[in-house]
Amino acid sequence: MLTPSGHAPLRRRARLRALAASIVIPLVACAAGAHAAAADLDAIRTQVVAQHDVSVKRLQEWIALPSIAAEDLNVQQGAEHMAKLAREAGFQKVEIVQTDGKPGVFATLDAGAPTTVGLYFMYDVKQYDASEWVAPPLEARIVDRPGVGKVMIGRGATNQKGPQSALLAALHAIRDAKQAMPVNLVLVAEGEEEIGSPNIGQLALRPDVQAALKNTVGVFMPMALQDADGEVVVNLGAKGIVELELVADGTAWGRGPAKDVHSSLKAMVDSPAWRLVKALDTLVSDDGNTITVDGYPAAPPISAEHRAMVAAAMAKRNEARARQQLGVPRWIDDLPWQQANERLVSQPTINIEGLVGGYTGPGGKTVLPHRAVAKIDMRLVPPMTRDGAVAALKAHLAKRGYGDIAVNVSGGYNPTSTDASSRLVQAQLAVLKRNGLEPLLWPRLAGSYPGFVFTEPPLGLPSAHFGLGHGGGAHAPDEYFVIESSKPAVRGYDGAVMSYVEYLYELGSGSGR
């Protein structure tokens, strides 16, 4: 049943107060100096609950302004709104940084603390087709989701505006509770994550931004890490990605038509569409599951340590539920559950996102297309690199006689890894365990984010994700973020906010860097 967004009724506020009170265990004392006194978490928690409606409305307003890099939609407006959110949350210095692509935002919050922490945000979101959604994707409507609770449906709800707004709400609550901010913050927010972050280096490695980041203990990205049952996985990295188009064109080929012609002419005219299909077929094995690109960077076998992490996680995860949620009757190569997940974290992929050529509307239109395009993403694992993968692909096509097929790279970056012993990860584990959760270590996200810009030289910092709460449907219709959970183990919006409060205080409790 759809529920209009707006102010929570009194009985819901009572439930929220009870929930908030149940999810936080008092923290240890903070670091030296002005931050030596233990934080009054009750005062902060009271502010989180009191500000719930305002925080939820802030998220709804953010979702209502989609910045879509692939469509050049609301680019400047998205950056300006991100800058506004940072200022309102207490960042004293906020700057919109122009790049060769979409602008980014650089902000700092100086709390006079001995520890500084980096934040990575993205203000852009994926495209959407409103006709596929049960609720308008920009309305951020709150609806009842059976077995989950009250969720907000909207583009960007979980990827990543929901978790990011919860982090900002944590900063509001700490300040308004008149508690000392436990850490200084350096924020880097980009508007091109969904197109492969082609200009992230111009933002994060600008001399003044780089200097600020070098003073941090690491950089984390807010994320709803709980699954539908409340289990939490701590990721130690992410795959890299390359996004590109392969284009077969009659003019570039020197064969086939220079414009679409009648399909009857196929008897005497070459087809660029078939040429593209034949070229694609050389990239993978007959079943599509093994990369066969000549000279492609090789992935090492999964390590014993990573295999043990996967085994521990699979013992807790529900295979039947995973199949049902994905609509997948069996795994690749009919692999068992554990082996399929070992492959997920350890193997690179070449995936066809879409094929476009000729007529695709209702009915038939008998044409021979002059041009065909395959949209491709390639996921990478260490020690593979974006440049190495692209170079191998181009060389392979040329060697196989397809050098005329254009390889248009739109974005991408290297994979990333962070050691479990890093302060960034150890603080996560401490907070999660204090909340009665037994987190699982996971080798790397199968998805990607540009953490490489932080983990590789010249910065060489740990980079990770953190946050309680649950969401789903990223990049898909009906994307959602849980506002009020029907399961005690799964945190709602206020629980997500408090997880960031705890994490920042935990990071601030260690020795400064």
Summary of the structure (lengths in Angstrom):
residues: 513
radius of gyration: 24.1
end to end distance: 50.5
largest distance: 83.3
contacts: 1770
relative contact order: 0.19
helix: 37%
strand: 22%
